Amino acid sequence: MLLQISKSFTNYLLKKEIIEYSKKELIIYGFQLTLSTFASMVTILTLSYFFNILYGFIFLFFFMPIRFYAGGYHAQTYRQCYIYTNTCFLGTLAFSNIIFKYNLLHGYILLAMISLLFLFFATPCKNQKNPLDEKEFIKNRINTRILLLIYSFMLIVIYRNYPFIFLLGFNTLFLVSILFIIGNLENKSF
């Protein structure tokens, strides 16, 4: 279905001579990626509406940009990506609730910080599905590190007044580091 919609959009742009035929496959891929990402975002925000809409925004704010630059595990299909992304949101929310409810933050924070440091120094993931040239690799490394520093500063600022939001943001970054490690293991590149 996603492919058909993307092809229809692309064919429309070709008919209107907005794009060149030589870029057809690239445009189809771009539409698929955009529609898949948008569908995940809408579903996450819809699901978060039943808990607290802010939770969906926090997850997306911490998840999407850093995943773009750091990389990591990628699903085989857009359908799997959609399911995994939404499951990751619900899992991160549930995990954050457990840690918050049982006041387990202090016992777990060291492990999470180690994983974030690993992400900081090992980024970006070398992925065979999305190979980066040297220039892109350096750019993604710098952007990931900048984002991690910004996120860390933000989390430190909100820790005292909004402990659950802190935990959700922190766990989202922890999730990204896990996906990064899985992606590296999958690609056998470390």
C-alpha positions as CSV (number, residue, x, y, z in Angstrom):
1,M,0.0,0.0,0.0
2,L,2.8,2.4,0.9
3,L,4.6,1.6,-2.3
4,Q,1.4,2.2,-4.4
5,I,0.8,5.6,-2.7
6,S,4.4,6.6,-3.2
7,K,4.3,5.5,-6.9
8,S,1.1,7.5,-7.4
9,F,2.6,10.7,-5.9
10,T,5.7,10.2,-8.0
11,N,3.8,9.6,-11.2
12,Y,1.8,12.8,-10.5
13,L,5.0,14.8,-10.1
14,L,6.4,13.2,-13.3
15,K,3.2,14.2,-15.2
16,K,3.5,17.7,-14.0
17,E,7.1,17.7,-15.0
18,I,8.1,18.7,-11.4
19,I,10.8,15.9,-11.2
20,E,13.0,14.2,-13.8
21,Y,12.4,10.6,-14.7
22,S,15.9,9.7,-13.8
23,K,15.1,10.4,-10.1
24,K,11.9,8.4,-10.1
25,E,13.1,5.6,-7.9
26,L,14.8,8.0,-5.4
27,I,11.5,10.0,-5.1
28,I,9.5,6.8,-4.6
29,Y,11.9,5.8,-1.8
30,G,11.7,9.2,-0.3
31,F,7.9,9.2,-0.3
32,Q,7.8,5.7,1.3
33,L,10.2,6.8,4.0
34,T,8.3,10.0,4.7
35,L,4.9,8.3,4.8
36,S,6.2,5.5,7.0
37,T,7.8,8.0,9.5
38,F,4.6,10.1,9.5
39,A,2.4,7.1,10.1
40,S,4.6,6.1,13.1
41,M,4.5,9.6,14.5
42,V,0.7,9.9,14.2
43,T,0.2,6.5,15.8
44,I,2.6,7.3,18.7
45,L,0.8,10.6,19.3
46,T,-2.5,8.9,19.1
47,L,-1.4,6.2,21.6
48,S,0.1,8.9,23.9
49,Y,-3.2,10.7,23.9
50,F,-4.6,7.9,26.1
51,F,-1.8,8.4,28.7
52,N,-0.5,11.9,28.3
53,I,0.1,13.5,24.9
54,L,3.3,15.0,26.2
55,Y,4.8,11.5,26.4
56,G,4.5,11.0,22.7
57,F,6.1,14.3,21.9
58,I,9.0,13.6,24.4
59,F,9.6,10.2,22.8
60,L,9.6,11.6,19.3
61,F,11.8,14.6,20.3
62,F,14.5,12.3,21.8
63,F,14.1,9.4,19.3
64,M,13.8,10.7,15.8
65,P,16.7,13.2,15.4
66,I,19.3,11.1,17.1
67,R,18.2,7.9,15.3
68,F,18.6,9.8,12.0
69,Y,22.3,10.6,12.7
70,A,23.4,7.7,15.0
71,G,21.7,5.0,13.0
72,G,21.5,1.5,14.4
73,Y,19.2,-1.5,13.8
74,H,16.8,-1.1,10.8
75,A,13.8,-3.3,10.1
76,Q,13.6,-5.2,6.9
77,T,10.2,-3.6,5.8
78,Y,8.3,-0.4,6.4
79,R,5.6,-2.5,8.1
80,Q,8.1,-4.0,10.5
81,C,9.6,-0.5,11.1
82,Y,6.2,0.8,11.9
83,I,5.4,-2.0,14.4
84,Y,8.9,-1.8,16.0
85,T,8.8,1.9,16.4
86,N,5.4,1.9,18.1
87,T,6.4,-1.1,20.2
88,C,9.5,0.8,21.2
89,F,7.4,3.7,22.3
90,L,5.1,1.6,24.4
91,G,8.0,-0.4,25.8
92,T,9.9,2.7,26.7
93,L,6.8,4.2,28.4
94,A,6.2,1.0,30.3
95,F,9.8,0.7,31.4
96,S,9.8,4.3,32.5
97,N,6.7,3.7,34.5
98,I,8.2,0.7,36.3
99,I,11.4,2.5,37.1
100,F,9.5,5.5,38.3
101,K,6.9,3.6,40.3
102,Y,9.4,1.5,42.1
103,N,12.0,4.2,42.4
104,L,14.7,2.2,40.7
105,L,16.4,5.1,38.9
106,H,19.6,5.2,41.0
107,G,20.3,1.5,40.5
108,Y,19.9,1.7,36.8
109,I,21.3,5.1,35.9
110,L,24.9,3.9,35.7
111,L,24.2,1.3,33.1
112,A,22.2,3.8,31.0
113,M,25.0,6.4,31.2
114,I,27.6,3.8,30.1
115,S,25.4,3.0,27.1
116,L,25.1,6.7,26.2
117,L,28.8,7.2,26.5
118,F,29.3,4.3,24.2
119,L,26.9,5.9,21.8
120,F,28.7,9.2,22.0
121,F,32.1,7.6,21.2
122,A,31.1,4.9,18.7
123,T,28.6,6.8,16.6
124,P,27.4,6.5,13.9
125,C,26.5,2.9,13.2
126,K,28.1,1.5,10.1
127,N,25.1,0.0,8.4
128,Q,25.2,-2.0,5.2
129,K,21.7,-0.9,4.4
130,N,22.6,2.7,4.5
131,P,26.4,3.1,3.8
132,L,27.9,6.4,4.6
133,D,30.9,8.0,2.8
134,E,33.6,9.5,5.0
135,K,32.2,13.0,4.8
136,E,28.7,11.8,5.8
137,F,30.2,9.6,8.6
138,I,32.0,12.6,10.2
139,K,28.9,14.8,9.8
140,N,26.7,12.2,11.5
141,R,29.2,11.7,14.3
142,I,29.4,15.4,15.0
143,N,25.6,15.8,14.8
144,T,25.0,12.9,17.1
145,R,27.4,14.2,19.7
146,I,25.9,17.6,19.6
147,L,22.4,16.2,20.0
148,L,23.6,14.0,22.9
149,L,25.1,17.1,24.6
150,I,22.0,19.1,24.1
151,Y,19.8,16.3,25.3
152,S,22.0,15.7,28.4
153,F,21.8,19.4,29.3
154,M,18.0,19.4,28.9
155,L,17.6,16.3,31.0
156,I,19.8,17.7,33.8
157,V,17.7,20.9,33.8
158,I,14.3,19.0,34.0
159,Y,15.4,16.2,36.4
160,R,14.3,17.8,39.6
161,N,11.0,19.3,38.6
162,Y,9.8,16.7,36.0
163,P,11.3,13.4,37.1
164,F,9.1,11.2,34.9
165,I,9.8,13.4,31.8
166,F,13.5,13.1,32.6
167,L,13.1,9.3,32.8
168,L,11.2,9.0,29.6
169,G,13.7,11.1,27.7
170,F,16.6,9.3,29.3
171,N,15.1,5.9,28.5
172,T,14.5,6.9,24.9
173,L,18.2,7.7,24.5
174,F,19.0,4.4,26.3
175,L,16.7,2.7,23.7
176,V,18.6,4.4,20.8
177,S,21.9,3.1,22.3
178,I,20.5,-0.4,22.4
179,L,19.3,-0.2,18.8
180,F,22.8,1.2,17.9
181,I,24.5,-1.8,19.5
182,I,22.1,-4.3,17.8
183,G,22.7,-2.6,14.5
184,N,26.5,-2.9,15.0
185,L,26.2,-6.6,16.0
186,E,23.9,-7.2,13.0
187,N,26.6,-5.6,10.7
188,K,29.5,-7.2,12.6
189,S,31.3,-3.8,12.3
190,F,32.8,-3.4,15.7
